[in-house]
Amino acid sequence: MLERGALKLVAVHCPAFAIAVTRWGEGVVLPSVAIPKQEIKGANGAGDAFAAGMLYGIHEGWSVGQSLRLAHATAAASLRSISTTGAVLPWRDCLALADKWDSRDY
């Protein structure tokens, strides 16, 4: 994908992990957040929350790894509601939840 277009970064995620690769050869693989099953209310908007977290980190000049971590944290926070945005919190709170729940084994 990077070779065929003007993209600078490609990020792909799934429930277990995400991978991000830059045009300059930087690659990061990061497991997702191990959100407790009883906390999950729905997956509506989780992918969009992931993208929003990733874009926020990039906008703020964070590293790819830090941006990917926030992307996972934002997606995990969003899983706590059946609505698309009802459980998304400010970025620091999303990261605090992710720290509380730790990473998933993959």
N, C-alpha and C positions, 0 to 999 in steps of 0.2 A: 504494500500500500504506500509506503513511504517513497519508493522508487517511481511510482506511477503518477505522483501528483506533487502539489506544493505543500503537502503536510509537513509539519515539524515534529509531530508527536502522534502516536497511535496508542490508545488505551483500550483494552478489552477486559471485561469482567464477567464473572459467573458467580454463583453462590459461594464457591469455595475460595476463590482467589481472584486477583487481577494482575495483569501484566501491562506495563507501559514501556514503549521503545521510542527513542528519539532518532531523528535523522542523523545525529552525530554519534550514534552507537551506544548511547546510555540505555540500559535496560534495567527495569525494576520489576520483581515479582513479589507480591505481598499477599499473605492470606487475609481473608475477610475476618470480620469481627464475629466472635463466638457469642452472639446474642442468645440468651436463654429462650428456649422454645415457648415458655409461658408468656414471654414479652411480645411475641410476634402476633400481630392482629391482622395484618394484610400486607401484600407486596405492591399494591398500587403506588406507582410513583417512585419506587426504590431505584430504578435505573436512572430516572431523571434526577433524583437526589444525589446519586453517585456522580453523574455528570456535573451537577451544580457544585459539588464539593471539589471536584477536580479542577473545574474552571476557576473557582475562587482562588485556589492555591496557585494556579498558573498566573492569574491576574495579579496576585500579591507578590509574585516573584519568588515563590517557594520552590524548593527542589522538586523533582519529579516524585521522589519517594515521599516527601511530606505532603504533596498534593494528593497522591494516591492514598495515603493514610487518611486524610480528611475525606476523600471520596468514599472510602469504606465506612468511616464513622458516620457520615451523613446518611448513607443508605441504611445503615443499621438503625439509626435513630428513626428513620421514616417507617420502618417495619412495625413500629409500635402503634400504628393507627391504620384504620381501614381507608382513611382519606389519603389523598396524594400529598398533602402538606401538613396535616394536623399534628404530627409529632416531630417535625424538623425543628431543631433548636439552633441558637447561635453557634457559630463554629467551635468556640471553646467548650461549650457544653456537649456538643457532639463528640469531640475528642475525649472529654472526661468520661462519657459513657463507654466509649471504645476502650479506654484504659481500664475501666472497671470490669468490663466483660472479657478483655484480653483477645487474643487472636485465635482463630480456628486452626485446627491441625488439618493439613491437606497433603 
